[in-house]
Amino acid sequence: MPKRTCFIFALLSFFVLLSLSLSGQAETRADNLKNQLEALSRDHNITIKNTDLIQSSPPIKVTGSIEEQLKHLLVDYNFVQLSNSQGTIEKIIIMSVKRYDHSKPVVTEPPDTITDAKVKTTRNGYHHMVQTELSGPNGAKINLSLLVDTGATAIVLPATFQAKLGFNDHNLQSGISETANGRIETLHGTLKSVTVGNASAKDVEVSFIADDKLQNSGLLGMSFLGRFQLMFDDAKNQITLKSTTLPRPD
């Protein structure tokens, strides 16, 4: 084999090995999954919120596109993926572990009320429905009966409520939500406040999806419920929302 051919072959081999090395760089320099995700976040300029929810586990060897890597790394978590108009991933919001433990809060932000709120519900089969006051980014308020759903990562509303709450192209971001039924396109924003009975919280994540996917109903998900300890009382048709934080001393 001529020397020039050998040189080119060796050079190509070097770049292939370098590419393989770089693709696993975030994994090899991290000693656990949380650090691996944080390294990936820095390398690709992606904001990953709520990494404190990541349970102790070793790093995972991943390949493929950044979207495929994130999907594999977060296979045991409910999360929302937000992308810009070019399809580039900008933010990942980790909402909860898929096998959720109700003894632990799901999100890091505390509720705004320090009390036990006992809220009467109506029933839709086995499910509980509660009256909920939603305040949009500009203060527009609506009251809806929402289905209490601990399997939903965020409050989920039909798209027709976007304008009623004051959402528009400037305060919504397109994204994809990972659900038990697969991936669905969403528009993602932040409610100014959410109130159920005497329990309220500010800056609550909300997702809007096509009306036909919700059958014109809405879900009260973990972006609100996760700030409380939630207890169901089927006999009394009631839920209790108990604060997971203690009041600050005066």
C-alpha positions, 0 to 999 in steps of 0.5 A, a space after each residue: 500500500 502506498 505511503 500516501 494511502 496509508 497516511 489518509 487511512 490513518 488520518 480517517 481512522 483518527 477522526 473516527 476515533 475522535 468523533 466516537 470519543 467526543 460523543 461519549 465525552 459527557 458520559 465519561 467525565 461524569 460519575 453519575 447521571 445528574 452530572 452527565 445531564 449537566 455536562 450535556 447541558 453545558 456542551 449543547 447550551 440547553 437549560 435543564 430545569 429540576 435536575 435535583 429530581 434526578 435519582 442517584 444512578 450511574 452515567 449512561 452510555 448514549 449515542 445518536 442525536 442530542 434529542 435521542 440522547 436526552 430521551 434515553 437519559 430521561 427514560 425514567 422521568 416525565 419531562 417537557 422538551 422545548 425547542 425554538 422555531 428552527 427545531 433546536 432544543 432550548 430547554 428541558 423541564 424535568 417534572 417527576 419520576 415516572 413511578 412517582 412517590 407521593 410522599 415527596 414533592 415533585 417540583 422544587 418551588 414551594 407553594 404560596 399557602 402554608 395550610 392544609 386545604 380540604 377541597 370538595 370534588 365532583 366525580 367523573 367515574 373514578 376520577 376527581 374533578 376540582 374547581 380551579 382558578 387560573 390566572 394568565 401572564 397578564 392577570 386574566 382569570 378563568 375558572 375551570 373544573 379540572 381533572 386531578 391527574 398525578 400522571 400529568 407532568 403539568 397543568 394541561 389545557 385545551 388550546 382554545 383557552 390560550 387567548 382567554 388567559 392572555 397567552 400569545 406567540 410572545 409568551 408561549 413556546 412550542 415543545 414536545 411532551 413525553 406522555 404514557 401514550 407517546 409524544 405530543 406537540 404542545 405550546 408551553 407557558 407559565 401561569 401567573 397563579 393557580 388556586 384550588 380551594 385555599 391552596 395556591 401557587 405562583 408561576 405554574 407551568 402549563 401546556 396547551 394541546 389540541 382540543 380533540 386530544 383532551 375532549 375539551 376538558 383539562 388536567 390539573 397536573 404535577 406542576 401544581 399538585 407536586 408542590 403539595 402532599 396530595 391525599 384522596 378521600 373517595 368516600 367524602 369526595 374530597 382531596 387534601 392539599 398539604 404544604 410540603 414546607 414549613 412557615 418561616 419564623 418571624 
